[in-house]
């Protein structure tokens, strides 16, 4: 009975987990000097290169979300063929992970005033497989090609069918969270 109650609790906790944001940057760079951007080809990298993950539709959604967020931060996409200040590359990484949960049942119970009673106890360990998705956005200085800023968001992915509108919304929200850390303060 306890193990039946544990699975919904575990799923609820996974659903409540927030997006884990990280960033790193070169503090010697003047981020106010960056005004234009272009894509560092390939603009979008997938790990693993799984066709369920890697698609032209995902890439279109990702490119649109990044362009929208950079525009909101005052960075303009450089016209094709002209030089930009920074180059942008996006990584979409999915890792398979496992978690083990042990529950104990039976055993002795009671208290020191009235004594202890019960029977043998046992423990049961269950293994749960899940996936963690990471969206990483890298900015490279176009003059020297060095990484100047990196932001990422990581979260447990839920299973289930996503419709196109929900996929677009999720991508836009995650890109907005990652780029909320740019420019560094």
Secondary structure, 3 states (H helix, E strand, C coil): CHHHHHHHHHHHHHHHCCCEEEEEECCCCCHHHCCEEEEEEEEEEEECCCCCCCCHHHHHHHHHHHHHHHHHCCCEECCCCCCCCEEEEEEEEEEEEEEEEEEEEEEEEEECCCEEEEEEEEEEEEEEEEEEEEEEEEEEECCCCCEEEEEEEEEEECCCCCCHHHHHHHHHHHHHHHHCCCCCC
